[in-house]
Amino acid sequence: MFKHAIVRKPAENFAAGLTTATLGKPDYPKALAQHEDYCQALVRCGLALTRLDPDPGFPDSTFVEDTAVLIAGGAILTRPGAPSRNGEVRSIAGVLAEFFPPPQTIAAPGTLDGGDICEAEGATFIGISERTNQAGAEQLAGLLALQGLRSVLVDIRGVGGILHLKSGLAYLGEGRLAAIPALSDREAFRDYEVVVVPPGEEYAANCVRVNEHVLMASGFPETERALARLGHSLLRLDMSEFRKMDGGLSCLSLRF
């Protein structure tokens, strides 16, 4: 059960952040409203929030999940694959110190984004991507092993349309994953029930199980029906402005 989440409001220069999307420039007031709806959804799920001020020095800093990996044994600070985001890690370290012992860190030449880490019962899936390299993935796997946690590396380089592993994969609880078609038949996921997100609704794969609810992006009716049929209690959120910046539901909080 999650009890807490750390979130950071988007800065006014949010649109200056990194993106590979071609969906246009985000509308800042709309992004603020969507972020507040997201925060209220976390509160509805029973979480207490630590709300951080916007940080215009780092336009991508609303995507706090990329800065750390949180496990029962403590926090692991990442080393983002985009050098412009390294300062976000220094900023979040002080916040995490209020909740966790001194953290472990990912060191050069390793790079690691939190969006490439999908924790599931029985395994932690670590994506090797354009942002997380082999060295970073192996460092994290070693740190998790010290906590008795099993890791599985999943190479997503060459999978079109996703920046991070969790852009196309989510753990829904009860041994169930949601996955885009390009990931659904991977050997790494053979021990799980895989709900395949239909073509055209790939963005909906970035959903988040938070206690008794699943947060999902609105506007994807086939995925919504599939998850509802499986008994999931869904909270639908408009994510249009964050999608323009390669962001999803999981990116916007650190949950523990």
N, C-alpha and C positions, 0 to 999 in steps of 0.2 A: 504494500500500500504506500503510495506517495503521500507525503504530508506537506511538502514545501516546493516552491518553484521560484527561480530567479528569472526575471524578465527585464528587458530594457526597451524603453520607448524609442521609436525611430527618431533620428535627428532630422533637422530641416533639410540637410543635404543628402538624405537617404537615396535619392535618385542618382547620386554620383558614385554609388557603390559598384561592385563588380557584377556583371551579369552576362550570360550568353543568350538570354531570351531576346526575342524580337517582337515583344508585345507592346512596345511603347513605353513612355515615361510614366512612372507611378504618380498618382495624384496624392500629394502629401496629406491633406486633411482626411481623405478617405482612408489612407493607410493608418492614420492615428485612430480613426473610428474602428477599423478592423482590428487593430491591436488591442484596443480596449475591450472589444467583444471577446477576443481570445482570452484576455486576462479574466474576464467575468466567467468564462466557461471553466477555466481552471479553478476558480473559487467555487463554482457550482459542483465541481468534482471533489471538493473538500480540501483544497490546498490553500495554505497561507502563502502570500506572495511577498517577495522582496523586490520592490520596484526600483530600478536604477534609472538615473537621469539620462537623457539623450547625450551621446558623445559625438559631436560633430567632427572631432579629429579622426573618427573612424566611421565612415558612412555605412559600413556593413555591420556595425556593432549591435544592431538589434537582434542579429542572429547569434544569440549567446551560446547556443548548444555547441557550436564549433570550437569553443575555447577550452572545454574540459570534458572529461569522462568521469562520471560519478558512480562509484560502486560502494558496496557495504563497507569495505575496508578503508575508504577515503576517496580523495580526489586525485586525478591525474591531469595535469595541465598539458594541453596539446601544443603542437608547433605547426600552425596553419601552412598549407601549401601555397597560399598567396602571401608573399612577404608583407604586403601592405596591411595585413591583418594581425601581425605579431603583437602590436601594442594592445590589442583587445585582450590578449591573454594576461599581460601584466596588470591590466585594469581589473579583470575578474578575479585574479589571485587574492587580492585583498578582501573581496567579498566572500570568497569561499573560506577564508581563514576564520570567519565567524562561525562556521558550521563543521569544519573538518580539520583534522591534524595537518601538519605541513605536508604539502602534496608531493607526489612523484612528478616527474616531467619527462617529456619526449625530447631527446637531444639530437642535434645535427649528426649525421646528415638526414636523419629521419624527419619526415613531415607527416602530420596527422590532423585531420579535421573531424570534429565530433559527429558531423553528419554522416560519416562513413561507418559509424559504430551502431549496430543493431543488437541490443541485448534481448535474448530470449531464454526461456527455461531450457537449461541443458547446454547452452552455448552462447558465446558472444561472437557475432559475425562482424568481421573487420573487412571493410571494402578497401581494395587497392584501386585507386582512381587517379585522376589528374591532380588531385589535391593531397591524397595520402599515398606515400610511396612504400615500397617493400620494407625498407629499413624502419620506417615509422610503425608499420603494421606489426612487424616482428618485435619491436620494442614493447608495444602495448601488449601483445600476446604474452611476452615474458613477464611483464608486471602483473597481468591478470593471473598467470599461472602461480605466482607467489601467493595469491589469495585463494588458490584452489579452483580457479575458474577456467573452464575450457574455452578455447578460441578456435574459430575457423576463418581462414582467409578466403576472401571472395574477390576475384579479379574482375572488375567491371570496366576496365579500359576497353574501349571499342563498342560498348553498349550505348547506342545513340539515345539522346534525349534526357539523360540523367547526369547530374553533376556529382552527386554522392550516392552511396549505397542506399541510404534511406529515402532518396528521391524515388526509388522503385521498390522498396521493401519495408514492411512494418510488421512488428510482432503484435498480435491481437490477444494473446493470452490463450490458455487451454490448448497449447500445442499447435496454434494456428498462425499462419503468416498470410499477409496480403502481398502480392507481388505482380509486377508488370510481366507480360508474356515473355520478354527476353530473359528474365531471371527465373521464371516459375519452374523450369525443369532442371535446375542446377542440382548436381549431386549433393551439394552442401545442405540442401533443404529436404532431403529424402525422408527424414524422420518426422516431418511436420505435415500437417494438413495445409495445403496451399490454396488460397482463394485467388484466382487469377483475375486481375483487373482487366476489363475488356479493352481492346484497341480503341483509341480515341479518348479514353478516360484514365490514361496513365498517371496523370497528376494526382488522382485520388488514392494512389498507392501510398502516398505519404500521409497516413493517418496515424493517430496516437492513442494508444490505450492508456487511460488515466483512471485508475481505480475501477469503478463500475461502469465507466462510459468510454466510448470511442469518439474522439474528435476527428471529423473528416471535413474536407473541403466541400462546399456546396456546389451544386451544378453538375453532379455526376450520378444520374438516376440509376443506371444499371448497377454500379458499385453499391450505391445506397440500398437498393433492394436486396442484393446478395448478402450484405452484412446484416440487414434487418432480419432476413430469413434465418440467419444463424443465431439470432437472439441477442445481437449486440444492441446496447442502448446508445444511440447516435446523437451527437451534438454537431450540427452542421454550421460551418463558419465560412463566410465569404473571404477568400484569400487572394482576390484578383490582383491587388497592388503588390503583394509580396511575391506572387508568382512572376511578376515582371522582373524581379530581381533574383531569380533562381531560388527563392525561398519557399519553404513549406511550413506546415504546422509544427513539425518536430523542432525546426530550427529556432523557434522563437522563445524557448524556455530551457532551463536546466532543471530537471525534476528529480526530487529525492525524498 
